[in-house]
């Protein structure tokens, strides 16, 4: 991970050397543009992916269609294997990808927060969205938009948010992100397994659709 730190340091030094050669007005313009660009990219990311993370069945591969077994026992066995592959292995990694990108954005947007705290914040938000999606997807989508944009609003009112050097210096924090991320991958996998288990139990008793009844 020292490679990332070295590259980030070299990038910061190059940027500072370049920006110092420009007039003060141009420096402010470029710094302001970069901050606006960061906010725009973050907003687009949330807008594009909030439906993804807030959907109960994110992927619809239907791997069971490849089940060609004719024997009832083998058919059930392969159905279980395909279900495990699709929802317990593939799905958590897709959620983990969203979690990783979101955490990296928080590294740039926030200040004076240790990487462990940022990972916890991201994990809490992602876990809350995923759990709510099993209850009501509309509520989950609202939550997936509200929480990230609230964090953005809180960051913007911080006076030091507009310090472009602070944002660049946070590049070095990404190394800590990779060092701490494994436990959160395990957390996401276990959480999704638990949610799928209870979803299966509720479906047996016909309870899975009851929370989605619209209020009148």
C-alpha positions in Angstrom: 0.0 0.0 0.0 3.0 2.3 0.2 2.8 2.6 -3.6 -0.6 4.4 -3.1 1.0 6.7 -0.5 3.9 7.5 -2.8 1.7 8.2 -5.8 -0.6 10.4 -3.7 2.3 12.4 -2.3 3.8 12.8 -5.8 0.5 14.0 -7.1 0.0 16.5 -4.3 3.5 17.9 -4.9 3.0 18.2 -8.6 -0.4 19.9 -8.2 1.0 22.4 -5.6 4.0 23.2 -7.9 1.6 23.8 -10.8 -0.9 25.8 -8.9 1.7 28.1 -7.3 2.7 29.3 -10.8 -0.8 30.7 -11.4 -2.2 34.0 -10.4 -4.3 34.0 -7.1 -7.5 34.4 -9.0 -6.8 31.4 -11.2 -5.8 29.4 -8.2 -9.1 30.0 -6.5 -11.0 29.2 -9.7 -9.3 25.9 -10.2 -9.7 24.9 -6.5 -13.4 25.8 -6.6 -13.9 23.9 -9.8 -12.3 20.8 -8.4 -14.5 20.9 -5.3 -17.6 21.4 -7.4 -16.5 18.5 -9.6 -16.1 16.3 -6.5 -19.6 17.1 -5.3 -21.1 16.5 -8.8 -19.4 13.1 -9.1 -20.5 12.1 -5.6 -24.1 13.2 -6.4 -24.2 11.3 -9.7 -22.8 8.2 -8.0 -25.5 8.3 -5.3 -28.2 9.1 -7.9 -27.2 6.2 -10.2 -26.6 3.6 -7.6 -29.2 4.3 -4.8 -31.8 2.2 -6.6 -29.2 -0.6 -6.9 -28.4 -0.8 -3.3 -32.0 -0.3 -2.1 -33.4 -3.1 -4.2 -34.1 -6.3 -2.3 -33.2 -8.6 -5.3 -30.3 -6.6 -6.8 -29.4 -9.3 -9.3 -31.8 -11.4 -11.2 -29.5 -14.0 -12.8 -31.9 -16.8 -12.1 -29.1 -19.3 -12.1 -31.6 -22.1 -11.3 -32.6 -22.1 -15.0 -29.4 -24.0 -15.6 -30.6 -26.7 -13.3 -31.1 -29.7 -15.6 -31.4 -32.4 -12.9 -34.4 -34.6 -13.3 -34.2 -36.5 -10.0 -36.1 -34.5 -7.3 -33.3 -34.7 -4.7 -30.7 -33.6 -7.2 -32.9 -30.8 -8.4 -33.3 -29.5 -4.9 -29.6 -29.9 -4.3 -28.6 -27.9 -7.4 -31.3 -25.3 -6.7 -29.7 -24.7 -3.3 -26.3 -24.5 -4.8 -27.4 -21.9 -7.4 -29.2 -19.9 -4.7 -26.1 -19.9 -2.6 -24.0 -18.8 -5.5 -26.3 -16.0 -6.5 -27.4 -14.5 -3.3 -24.8 -15.5 -0.7 -21.6 -15.1 -2.9 -22.3 -12.8 -5.8 -24.7 -10.4 -4.2 -22.6 -9.5 -1.2 -19.7 -8.6 -3.4 -21.8 -6.3 -5.5 -23.0 -4.6 -2.3 -19.4 -4.5 -1.1 -18.4 -2.7 -4.2 -20.9 0.0 -3.5 -19.7 0.2 0.1 -16.1 0.6 -1.0 -16.8 3.4 -3.5 -19.0 5.2 -0.9 -16.3 4.9 1.7 -13.7 6.4 -0.6 -15.9 9.3 -1.3 -16.3 9.9 2.4 -12.5 9.9 2.8 -12.4 12.9 0.4 -15.5 14.7 1.9 -14.8 14.4 5.6 -12.1 15.7 7.9 -10.6 14.5 11.1 -12.3 11.2 11.0 -10.2 8.0 11.3 -10.6 5.5 8.5 -12.1 3.1 11.1 -14.8 5.5 11.8 -15.5 6.1 8.1 -15.8 2.4 7.5 -18.2 2.1 10.5 -20.3 5.0 9.1 -20.4 3.4 5.7 -21.2 0.0 7.1 -24.1 1.3 9.2 -25.6 3.2 6.2 -25.3 0.2 3.8 -26.6 -2.3 6.4 -29.5 -0.1 7.3 -30.5 0.3 3.6 -30.2 -3.4 2.9 -32.2 -4.3 6.0 -35.0 -1.8 5.1 -35.1 -3.1 1.5 -36.4 -6.4 2.8 -39.2 -4.6 4.5 -40.1 -1.9 1.9 -38.1 -1.0 -1.1 -39.6 2.5 -1.4 -38.5 3.3 2.1 -35.1 1.8 1.4 -34.7 4.0 -1.7 -35.6 7.1 0.3 -33.0 6.1 2.9 -30.4 5.4 0.3 -30.8 9.0 -1.0 -31.3 10.8 2.3 -28.4 9.5 4.3 -25.6 10.1 1.7 -26.9 13.6 0.8 -27.2 14.5 4.5 -23.5 13.6 5.0 -22.7 15.8 2.0 -24.6 18.7 3.5 -22.9 18.3 6.8 -19.5 18.2 5.1 -20.2 21.4 3.0 -21.0 23.5 6.1 -17.5 22.7 7.5 -15.3 25.7 6.7 -12.3 23.4 6.0 -14.3 21.5 3.3 -13.2 24.0 0.7 -9.5 23.4 1.4 -8.4 21.6 -1.7 -5.1 20.5 -0.1 -7.1 18.8 2.6 -8.9 16.8 -0.1 -5.7 15.8 -1.8 -4.0 14.9 1.5 -6.8 12.5 2.2 -5.5 10.4 -0.7 -3.1 8.8 1.7 -6.0 7.6 3.9 -7.0 5.2 1.2 -4.1 2.9 2.2 -5.8 2.5 5.6 -9.1 1.7 3.8 -7.6 -1.4 2.2 -6.0 -2.5 5.5 -9.3 -2.5 7.4 -11.8 -3.6 4.8 -11.8 -7.4 5.2 -13.8 -7.4 8.4 -16.5 -5.3 6.7 -16.7 -7.7 3.7 -17.3 -10.5 6.2 -20.0 -8.4 7.9 -21.8 -7.7 4.6 -21.8 -11.4 3.7 -23.1 -12.5 7.1 -25.7 -9.8 7.1 -27.0 -10.8 3.7 -27.1 -14.4 4.7 -29.2 -13.6 7.8 -31.6 -11.4 5.8 -32.0 -14.1 3.1 -32.7 -16.7 5.8 -35.4 -14.7 7.5 -36.9 -13.7 4.1 -37.1 -17.4 3.3 -38.8 -18.1 6.6 -41.3 -15.3 6.1 -42.1 -16.4 2.6 -43.1 -19.8 3.9 -45.8 -18.2 6.1 -46.8 -15.7 3.4 -45.6 -12.7 5.4 -43.1 -11.1 3.0 -45.5 -8.8 1.2 -47.5 -7.6 4.2 -45.3 -4.6 5.0 -45.6 -3.2 1.5 -49.3 -2.5 1.7 -49.7 1.2 0.9 -51.1 3.5 3.5 -54.5 4.9 2.7 
